[in-house]
Amino acid sequence: MPTTNLTRLKEISRRPKESLEAISTNDIAFIQDCLTSADDEIVAYAYWTIGQIGIVNPNAVASLINQAFADLQSASEKVRENALFAIGRTGRAKIDVVANRIDEILSLHTDTAPRVRMSMIWACENIANTDAELFKNHIEVFEKLLDDPDEKYVRPEAPEIFRVIGKYKPEIVAQSLAKLKEKLNDTCKTMRIHSAGAIRIIEKNLTF
């Protein structure tokens, strides 16, 4: 049964956009059932599937996002990671499901798993593409992530949230320019490249 469930989840998540826009109530009921599975792989893939649907048809999965927030406390790293994916993608398309819960998302910036911290940044990038203002009072969290000890997942991604916010609300991250410029000398090559891109976008939009 778990293998069958995983196969069906994969089939749903890989459907073309037009099929996800017309997702059936039976499919949603199936995904919801998968969220209660004792198999963490099934639960994690259910959240991946929710994220794939949520970006194109957020109303279909909005009722499942409360469970995603609850599972940010899951003992499974992969469940936490993919719950953030579901929250970020669905929130980008339907901002009201996340607008009052930014603190819950940001709480994962201290997660023990680097991939979860990275996924937290991704979720925030998605949401900031719709409403960057939501992060106005939380920039210090992202500045801390610029100094994250993980060089494989977190530090390469950390500058990207500044780029996204800088595209829409550069004044919110203007005070972070000095910190980003320090990172032009970081030991992580990808961080140096992404920091340069973030600086360029912020400075460009501050002049408009």
Accessible surface in RSA format (square Angstrom, percent):
REM  Atomic radii and reference values for relative SASA: ProtOr
REM  Chains: A
REM  Algorithm: Lee & Richards
REM  Probe-radius: 1.40
REM  Slices: 20
REM RES _ NUM      All-atoms   Total-Side   Main-Chain    Non-polar    All polar
REM                ABS   REL    ABS   REL    ABS   REL    ABS   REL    ABS   REL
RES MET A   1   162.40  84.1 123.86  82.0  38.54  91.8 115.68  98.3  46.72  61.9
RES PRO A   2    72.03  52.5  70.27  64.1   1.76   6.4  71.78  59.3   0.25   1.5
RES THR A   3   105.49  75.0 101.72 103.1   3.77   9.0  68.61  92.2  36.88  55.7
RES THR A   4    88.38  62.9  84.00  85.2   4.38  10.4  57.83  77.7  30.55  46.2
RES ASN A   5    31.54  21.7  31.28  30.2   0.26   0.6   0.26   0.6  31.28  30.2
RES LEU A   6    24.85  13.8  24.85  17.8   0.00   0.0  24.85  17.5   0.00   0.0
RES THR A   7    85.23  60.6  81.85  83.0   3.38   8.1  65.10  87.4  20.12  30.4
RES ARG A   8    90.44  38.0  86.54  44.1   3.89   9.3  35.97  49.2  54.46  33.0
RES LEU A   9     0.00   0.0   0.00   0.0   0.00   0.0   0.00   0.0   0.00   0.0
RES LYS A  10    67.30  32.8  67.30  41.3   0.00   0.0  20.48  18.4  46.82  49.9
RES GLU A  11    87.83  50.4  77.44  58.6  10.38  24.7  58.72 113.6  29.11  23.8
RES ILE A  12     0.00   0.0   0.00   0.0   0.00   0.0   0.00   0.0   0.00   0.0
RES SER A  13     4.11   3.5   0.97   1.3   3.14   7.2   0.14   0.3   3.96   5.6
RES ARG A  14   169.60  71.2 138.97  70.8  30.63  72.9  62.45  85.3 107.15  64.9
RES ARG A  15    59.40  24.9  48.65  24.8  10.75  25.6  17.35  23.7  42.05  25.5
RES PRO A  16    75.26  54.9  63.47  57.9  11.80  42.9  75.26  62.1   0.00   0.0
RES LYS A  17   126.91  61.9 118.06  72.4   8.85  21.1  62.42  56.2  64.49  68.7
RES GLU A  18   116.83  67.1 109.58  82.9   7.25  17.3  55.94 108.2  60.89  49.7
RES SER A  19    41.01  34.7  31.81  42.5   9.19  21.2  14.81  31.5  26.20  36.7
RES LEU A  20    10.06   5.6  10.06   7.2   0.00   0.0  10.06   7.1   0.00   0.0
RES GLU A  21    88.10  50.6  68.46  51.8  19.64  46.8  22.19  42.9  65.91  53.8
RES ALA A  22    81.83  75.2  52.87  81.6  28.95  65.9  62.46  88.0  19.37  51.3
RES ILE A  23    20.03  11.4   1.18   0.9  18.84  45.4   1.87   1.3  18.16  49.3
RES SER A  24    49.42  41.8  41.38  55.2   8.04  18.5  44.55  94.9   4.86   6.8
RES THR A  25   117.35  83.5 109.73 111.2   7.62  18.2  84.89 114.0  32.46  49.1
RES ASN A  26   111.41  76.8 106.80 103.2   4.61  11.1  17.59  42.3  93.82  90.7
RES ASP A  27     9.42   6.6   9.42   9.4   0.00   0.0   0.00   0.0   9.42   9.4
RES ILE A  28    24.35  13.9  24.35  18.1   0.00   0.0  24.35  17.5   0.00   0.0
RES ALA A  29    51.45  47.3  47.51  73.3   3.94   9.0  50.61  71.3   0.84   2.2
RES PHE A  30    25.99  13.0  21.78  13.5   4.22  11.0  25.42  15.4   0.58   1.6
RES ILE A  31     0.00   0.0   0.00   0.0   0.00   0.0   0.00   0.0   0.00   0.0
RES GLN A  32    95.21  53.2  94.90  69.4   0.31   0.7  17.85  38.0  77.37  58.7
RES ASP A  33    99.05  69.4  92.49  92.1   6.56  15.5  23.98  56.4  75.07  74.9
RES CYS A  34     3.90   2.9   1.14   1.3   2.76   6.5   2.75   7.0   1.15   1.2
RES LEU A  35    13.73   7.6   3.65   2.6  10.08  25.3   3.65   2.6  10.08  27.1
RES THR A  36   116.25  82.7  83.86  85.0  32.39  77.2  72.90  97.9  43.35  65.5
RES SER A  37    37.66  31.8  15.96  21.3  21.70  50.0  16.74  35.7  20.92  29.3
RES ALA A  38   111.88 102.9  69.22 106.8  42.65  97.0  81.17 114.3  30.70  81.3
RES ASP A  39    50.65  35.5  42.69  42.5   7.96  18.8  21.32  50.2  29.33  29.3
RES ASP A  40    77.67  54.4  73.53  73.2   4.14   9.8  18.05  42.5  59.62  59.5
RES GLU A  41   104.93  60.2  95.84  72.5   9.09  21.6  37.86  73.2  67.07  54.8
RES ILE A  42     2.65   1.5   2.65   2.0   0.00   0.0   2.65   1.9   0.00   0.0
RES VAL A  43     8.39   5.5   8.39   7.6   0.00   0.0   8.39   7.3   0.00   0.0
RES ALA A  44     3.15   2.9   3.15   4.9   0.00   0.0   3.15   4.4   0.00   0.0
RES TYR A  45    44.13  20.6  43.74  24.9   0.39   1.0  34.52  25.9   9.60  11.8
RES ALA A  46     0.00   0.0   0.00   0.0   0.00   0.0   0.00   0.0   0.00   0.0
RES TYR A  47     0.00   0.0   0.00   0.0   0.00   0.0   0.00   0.0   0.00   0.0
RES TRP A  48    89.75  36.0  89.75  43.4   0.00   0.0  81.01  43.2   8.75  14.2
RES THR A  49     0.00   0.0   0.00   0.0   0.00   0.0   0.00   0.0   0.00   0.0
RES ILE A  50     0.00   0.0   0.00   0.0   0.00   0.0   0.00   0.0   0.00   0.0
RES GLY A  51     0.00   0.0   0.00   N/A   0.00   0.0   0.00   0.0   0.00   0.0
RES GLN A  52    42.38  23.7  40.64  29.7   1.73   4.1   0.83   1.8  41.55  31.5
RES ILE A  53     0.00   0.0   0.00   0.0   0.00   0.0   0.00   0.0   0.00   0.0
RES GLY A  54     0.00   0.0   0.00   N/A   0.00   0.0   0.00   0.0   0.00   0.0
RES ILE A  55    47.72  27.2  33.45  24.9  14.28  34.4  33.45  24.1  14.28  38.7
RES VAL A  56    40.48  26.6  16.94  15.3  23.54  56.7  21.60  18.8  18.88  51.2
RES ASN A  57    26.64  18.4  24.39  23.6   2.25   5.4   3.97   9.6  22.67  21.9
RES PRO A  58    22.18  16.2  22.18  20.2   0.00   0.0  22.18  18.3   0.00   0.0
RES ASN A  59   109.62  75.6  87.81  84.9  21.80  52.5  27.88  67.1  81.74  79.0
RES ALA A  60    25.08  23.1   6.77  10.4  18.31  41.7  18.61  26.2   6.47  17.1
RES VAL A  61     0.00   0.0   0.00   0.0   0.00   0.0   0.00   0.0   0.00   0.0
RES ALA A  62    23.44  21.6  14.46  22.3   8.98  20.4  14.67  20.7   8.77  23.2
RES SER A  63    92.94  78.5  60.71  81.0  32.23  74.2  59.65 127.0  33.29  46.6
RES LEU A  64     2.54   1.4   1.87   1.3   0.67   1.7   2.54   1.8   0.00   0.0
RES ILE A  65     3.00   1.7   3.00   2.2   0.00   0.0   3.00   2.2   0.00   0.0
RES ASN A  66   102.98  71.0  97.09  93.8   5.89  14.2  26.35  63.4  76.64  74.1
RES GLN A  67    76.77  42.9  73.26  53.5   3.51   8.4  19.94  42.4  56.84  43.1
RES ALA A  68     0.04   0.0   0.04   0.1   0.00   0.0   0.04   0.0   0.00   0.0
RES PHE A  69     5.64   2.8   0.11   0.1   5.53  14.4   0.34   0.2   5.30  15.2
RES ALA A  70    59.19  54.4  38.33  59.1  20.86  47.5  49.53  69.8   9.66  25.6
RES ASP A  71    25.07  17.6  24.75  24.6   0.32   0.7   0.52   1.2  24.55  24.5
RES LEU A  72     3.50   2.0   1.40   1.0   2.10   5.3   1.40   1.0   2.10   5.7
RES GLN A  73   142.20  79.5 114.68  83.8  27.52  65.5  53.50 113.9  88.70  67.3
RES SER A  74    25.11  21.2  11.19  14.9  13.92  32.1  13.07  27.8  12.04  16.9
RES ALA A  75   109.06 100.3  69.44 107.2  39.62  90.1  79.31 111.7  29.75  78.8
RES SER A  76    16.76  14.2   7.95  10.6   8.81  20.3  10.55  22.5   6.21   8.7
RES GLU A  77    73.75  42.3  68.35  51.7   5.40  12.9  21.57  41.7  52.17  42.6
RES LYS A  78    96.00  46.8  94.05  57.7   1.95   4.6  69.91  62.9  26.09  27.8
RES VAL A  79     2.41   1.6   2.41   2.2   0.00   0.0   2.41   2.1   0.00   0.0
RES ARG A  80    24.97  10.5  24.97  12.7   0.00   0.0   7.04   9.6  17.93  10.9
RES GLU A  81    10.52   6.0  10.52   8.0   0.00   0.0   2.98   5.8   7.55   6.2
RES ASN A  82     8.93   6.2   8.93   8.6   0.00   0.0   0.00   0.0   8.93   8.6
RES ALA A  83     0.00   0.0   0.00   0.0   0.00   0.0   0.00   0.0   0.00   0.0
RES LEU A  84     0.00   0.0   0.00   0.0   0.00   0.0   0.00   0.0   0.00   0.0
RES PHE A  85    33.86  16.9  28.74  17.8   5.11  13.3  33.82  20.5   0.04   0.1
RES ALA A  86     0.00   0.0   0.00   0.0   0.00   0.0   0.00   0.0   0.00   0.0
RES ILE A  87     0.00   0.0   0.00   0.0   0.00   0.0   0.00   0.0   0.00   0.0
RES GLY A  88     0.35   0.4   0.00   N/A   0.35   0.4   0.35   1.0   0.00   0.0
RES ARG A  89    56.76  23.8  56.76  28.9   0.00   0.0   3.00   4.1  53.76  32.6
RES THR A  90     0.00   0.0   0.00   0.0   0.00   0.0   0.00   0.0   0.00   0.0
RES GLY A  91     0.00   0.0   0.00   N/A   0.00   0.0   0.00   0.0   0.00   0.0
RES ARG A  92    91.52  38.4  86.03  43.9   5.49  13.1   6.29   8.6  85.23  51.7
RES ALA A  93    45.35  41.7   8.63  13.3  36.72  83.5  18.13  25.5  27.21  72.1
RES LYS A  94    59.21  28.9  54.63  33.5   4.59  10.9  24.80  22.3  34.42  36.7
RES ILE A  95    47.27  26.9  44.09  32.8   3.18   7.7  44.09  31.8   3.18   8.6
RES ASP A  96    95.84  67.1  75.89  75.5  19.95  47.2  39.92  94.0  55.92  55.8
RES VAL A  97    27.35  18.0  13.47  12.2  13.88  33.4  22.06  19.2   5.29  14.3
RES VAL A  98     0.12   0.1   0.00   0.0   0.12   0.3   0.12   0.1   0.00   0.0
RES ALA A  99    30.43  28.0  21.39  33.0   9.05  20.6  21.39  30.1   9.05  24.0
RES ASN A 100   145.97 100.7 110.18 106.5  35.79  86.2  34.01  81.8 111.97 108.2
RES ARG A 101    65.24  27.4  63.78  32.5   1.46   3.5  24.71  33.8  40.53  24.6
RES ILE A 102     9.75   5.5   7.91   5.9   1.83   4.4   7.91   5.7   1.83   5.0
RES ASP A 103    97.68  68.4  89.68  89.3   8.00  18.9  35.81  84.3  61.87  61.7
RES GLU A 104    69.66  40.0  64.05  48.5   5.60  13.3  39.86  77.1  29.79  24.3
RES ILE A 105     0.00   0.0   0.00   0.0   0.00   0.0   0.00   0.0   0.00   0.0
RES LEU A 106     6.97   3.9   6.59   4.7   0.38   1.0   6.82   4.8   0.15   0.4
RES SER A 107    57.78  48.8  38.74  51.7  19.04  43.9  44.21  94.1  13.57  19.0
RES LEU A 108     9.28   5.2   9.16   6.6   0.12   0.3   9.28   6.5   0.00   0.0
RES HIS A 109    36.40  19.9  32.21  22.4   4.19  10.7  28.10  29.0   8.30   9.7
RES THR A 110    96.28  68.5  72.55  73.5  23.73  56.6  56.08  75.3  40.20  60.8
RES ASP A 111    19.73  13.8   8.12   8.1  11.61  27.5   9.83  23.1   9.89   9.9
RES THR A 112   127.16  90.4 100.13 101.5  27.03  64.4  86.36 116.0  40.81  61.7
RES ALA A 113     7.77   7.1   4.24   6.5   3.53   8.0   7.77  10.9   0.00   0.0
RES PRO A 114    43.55  31.7  43.55  39.7   0.00   0.0  43.55  36.0   0.00   0.0
RES ARG A 115    78.72  33.0  78.72  40.1   0.00   0.0  23.05  31.5  55.67  33.7
RES VAL A 116     0.00   0.0   0.00   0.0   0.00   0.0   0.00   0.0   0.00   0.0
RES ARG A 117    21.42   9.0  21.42  10.9   0.00   0.0   4.86   6.6  16.55  10.0
RES MET A 118    16.13   8.4  16.13  10.7   0.00   0.0   5.84   5.0  10.29  13.6
RES SER A 119     2.33   2.0   2.06   2.8   0.27   0.6   0.07   0.2   2.26   3.2
RES MET A 120     0.00   0.0   0.00   0.0   0.00   0.0   0.00   0.0   0.00   0.0
RES ILE A 121     0.10   0.1   0.10   0.1   0.00   0.0   0.10   0.1   0.00   0.0
RES TRP A 122   105.95  42.5 105.36  51.0   0.59   1.4  97.93  52.2   8.02  13.0
RES ALA A 123     1.42   1.3   0.01   0.0   1.42   3.2   1.01   1.4   0.42   1.1
RES CYS A 124     0.00   0.0   0.00   0.0   0.00   0.0   0.00   0.0   0.00   0.0
RES GLU A 125    19.10  11.0  19.10  14.5   0.00   0.0   4.51   8.7  14.59  11.9
RES ASN A 126    26.05  18.0  25.48  24.6   0.56   1.4   0.67   1.6  25.37  24.5
RES ILE A 127     0.00   0.0   0.00   0.0   0.00   0.0   0.00   0.0   0.00   0.0
RES ALA A 128     0.57   0.5   0.00   0.0   0.57   1.3   0.00   0.0   0.57   1.5
RES ASN A 129    37.21  25.7  20.74  20.0  16.47  39.6   1.47   3.5  35.74  34.5
RES THR A 130    68.15  48.5  34.52  35.0  33.63  80.1  34.01  45.7  34.14  51.6
RES ASP A 131    48.74  34.1  44.34  44.1   4.40  10.4  11.05  26.0  37.69  37.6
RES ALA A 132     4.43   4.1   0.10   0.2   4.33   9.8   0.10   0.1   4.33  11.5
RES GLU A 133    70.20  40.3  64.55  48.8   5.65  13.5  41.63  80.5  28.57  23.3
RES LEU A 134    41.36  23.0  28.07  20.1  13.29  33.4  32.33  22.7   9.03  24.3
RES PHE A 135     0.00   0.0   0.00   0.0   0.00   0.0   0.00   0.0   0.00   0.0
RES LYS A 136   117.19  57.2 104.29  64.0  12.90  30.7  52.64  47.4  64.56  68.8
RES ASN A 137   116.91  80.6  98.02  94.7  18.89  45.5  27.23  65.5  89.67  86.7
RES HIS A 138    37.84  20.7  37.84  26.3   0.00   0.0  15.57  16.0  22.27  25.9
RES ILE A 139    18.11  10.3  17.69  13.2   0.42   1.0  17.69  12.7   0.42   1.1
RES GLU A 140    91.70  52.6  88.69  67.1   3.00   7.1  50.48  97.6  41.22  33.7
RES VAL A 141    16.30  10.7  16.30  14.8   0.00   0.0  16.30  14.2   0.00   0.0
RES PHE A 142     0.98   0.5   0.71   0.4   0.27   0.7   0.93   0.6   0.05   0.1
RES GLU A 143    47.04  27.0  46.36  35.1   0.68   1.6   6.63  12.8  40.41  33.0
RES LYS A 144   129.12  63.0 116.97  71.8  12.15  28.9  74.24  66.8  54.87  58.4
RES LEU A 145     4.74   2.6   4.27   3.1   0.47   1.2   4.74   3.3   0.00   0.0
RES LEU A 146     0.00   0.0   0.00   0.0   0.00   0.0   0.00   0.0   0.00   0.0
RES ASP A 147    74.80  52.4  51.60  51.4  23.20  54.9  30.31  71.3  44.48  44.4
RES ASP A 148    11.59   8.1   7.55   7.5   4.04   9.5   3.99   9.4   7.60   7.6
RES PRO A 149   120.83  88.1  90.83  82.8  30.00 109.1  99.91  82.5  20.92 130.0
RES ASP A 150    24.62  17.2  18.02  17.9   6.59  15.6   9.27  21.8  15.35  15.3
RES GLU A 151    80.11  46.0  70.41  53.3   9.70  23.1  24.84  48.1  55.27  45.1
RES LYS A 152   152.40  74.3 126.52  77.6  25.87  61.6  85.08  76.6  67.32  71.7
RES TYR A 153    50.83  23.7  48.70  27.7   2.13   5.6  32.89  24.7  17.94  22.1
RES VAL A 154     0.00   0.0   0.00   0.0   0.00   0.0   0.00   0.0   0.00   0.0
RES ARG A 155    25.93  10.9  25.93  13.2   0.00   0.0   3.15   4.3  22.78  13.8
RES PRO A 156    17.48  12.7  17.40  15.9   0.08   0.3  17.48  14.4   0.00   0.0
RES GLU A 157    22.57  13.0  22.57  17.1   0.00   0.0   0.89   1.7  21.68  17.7
RES ALA A 158     0.37   0.3   0.22   0.3   0.15   0.3   0.36   0.5   0.01   0.0
RES PRO A 159     0.00   0.0   0.00   0.0   0.00   0.0   0.00   0.0   0.00   0.0
RES GLU A 160    24.41  14.0  24.41  18.5   0.00   0.0   1.56   3.0  22.85  18.7
RES ILE A 161     0.91   0.5   0.91   0.7   0.00   0.0   0.91   0.7   0.00   0.0
RES PHE A 162     0.77   0.4   0.77   0.5   0.00   0.0   0.77   0.5   0.00   0.0
RES ARG A 163    77.43  32.5  77.43  39.5   0.00   0.0  19.62  26.8  57.81  35.0
RES VAL A 164     4.67   3.1   4.48   4.1   0.19   0.5   4.67   4.1   0.00   0.0
RES ILE A 165     0.52   0.3   0.52   0.4   0.00   0.0   0.52   0.4   0.00   0.0
RES GLY A 166     0.00   0.0   0.00   N/A   0.00   0.0   0.00   0.0   0.00   0.0
RES LYS A 167   114.54  55.9  99.12  60.8  15.43  36.7  52.94  47.6  61.61  65.6
RES TYR A 168    92.11  43.0  67.67  38.5  24.44  63.6  57.34  43.1  34.77  42.9
RES LYS A 169    74.97  36.6  74.94  46.0   0.02   0.1  25.51  23.0  49.46  52.7
RES PRO A 170    14.62  10.7  14.62  13.3   0.00   0.0  14.62  12.1   0.00   0.0
RES GLU A 171   103.37  59.3  87.11  65.9  16.26  38.7  57.58 111.4  45.79  37.4
RES ILE A 172    22.12  12.6   3.82   2.8  18.30  44.1  10.22   7.4  11.90  32.3
RES VAL A 173     0.26   0.2   0.04   0.0   0.22   0.5   0.26   0.2   0.00   0.0
RES ALA A 174    26.44  24.3  19.03  29.4   7.42  16.9  19.03  26.8   7.42  19.6
RES GLN A 175   165.03  92.3 144.61 105.7  20.42  48.6  61.54 131.0 103.49  78.5
RES SER A 176     0.88   0.7   0.86   1.2   0.02   0.0   0.02   0.0   0.86   1.2
RES LEU A 177    24.64  13.7  24.64  17.6   0.00   0.0  24.64  17.3   0.00   0.0
RES ALA A 178    70.02  64.4  60.10  92.7   9.92  22.6  65.11  91.7   4.90  13.0
RES LYS A 179    50.47  24.6  47.81  29.3   2.66   6.3  23.58  21.2  26.89  28.6
RES LEU A 180     0.00   0.0   0.00   0.0   0.00   0.0   0.00   0.0   0.00   0.0
RES LYS A 181    93.84  45.8  87.30  53.6   6.54  15.6  48.00  43.2  45.84  48.8
RES GLU A 182   111.07  63.8  94.11  71.2  16.96  40.4  43.22  83.6  67.85  55.4
RES LYS A 183    25.93  12.6  25.93  15.9   0.00   0.0   2.51   2.3  23.42  24.9
RES LEU A 184    70.14  39.1  58.63  41.9  11.51  28.9  58.63  41.2  11.51  31.0
RES ASN A 185   130.48  90.0 102.59  99.1  27.89  67.1  31.93  76.9  98.54  95.2
RES ASP A 186    18.26  12.8   8.89   8.9   9.37  22.2   7.75  18.2  10.51  10.5
RES THR A 187   110.78  78.8  84.31  85.5  26.47  63.1  85.07 114.3  25.71  38.9
RES CYS A 188     7.34   5.6   6.25   7.0   1.09   2.6   1.09   2.8   6.25   6.7
RES LYS A 189   138.96  67.8 134.15  82.3   4.81  11.5  76.96  69.3  62.00  66.0
RES THR A 190    55.46  39.4  54.96  55.7   0.50   1.2  19.75  26.5  35.70  54.0
RES MET A 191     0.00   0.0   0.00   0.0   0.00   0.0   0.00   0.0   0.00   0.0
RES ARG A 192    82.39  34.6  80.59  41.1   1.80   4.3  19.72  27.0  62.66  38.0
RES ILE A 193   100.86  57.4  92.79  69.1   8.07  19.4  97.13  69.9   3.73  10.1
RES HIS A 194    49.22  26.9  47.49  33.0   1.73   4.4  25.71  26.5  23.50  27.3
RES SER A 195     0.00   0.0   0.00   0.0   0.00   0.0   0.00   0.0   0.00   0.0
RES ALA A 196    38.34  35.3  33.82  52.2   4.52  10.3  35.62  50.2   2.72   7.2
RES GLY A 197     9.81  12.1   0.00   N/A   9.81  12.1   9.45  25.9   0.36   0.8
RES ALA A 198     0.00   0.0   0.00   0.0   0.00   0.0   0.00   0.0   0.00   0.0
RES ILE A 199    15.13   8.6  15.13  11.3   0.00   0.0  15.13  10.9   0.00   0.0
RES ARG A 200   152.99  64.2 146.14  74.5   6.85  16.3  68.39  93.5  84.60  51.3
RES ILE A 201    44.01  25.0  44.01  32.8   0.00   0.0  44.01  31.7   0.00   0.0
RES ILE A 202     0.00   0.0   0.00   0.0   0.00   0.0   0.00   0.0   0.00   0.0
RES GLU A 203    66.52  38.2  64.16  48.5   2.37   5.6  26.22  50.7  40.30  32.9
RES LYS A 204   114.68  55.9 105.46  64.7   9.22  22.0  59.31  53.4  55.36  59.0
RES ASN A 205    27.14  18.7  20.25  19.6   6.89  16.6   3.34   8.0  23.80  23.0
RES LEU A 206    72.33  40.3  45.05  32.2  27.29  68.6  46.96  33.0  25.38  68.3
RES THR A 207   111.86  79.6  75.67  76.7  36.19  86.2  73.24  98.4  38.62  58.4
RES PHE A 208   173.67  86.9 111.18  68.9  62.50 162.6 141.07  85.5  32.61  93.3
END  Absolute sums over single chains surface
CHAIN  1 A     9749.9       8238.7       1511.2       5106.7       4643.2
END  Absolute sums over all chains
TOTAL          9749.9       8238.7       1511.2       5106.7       4643.2
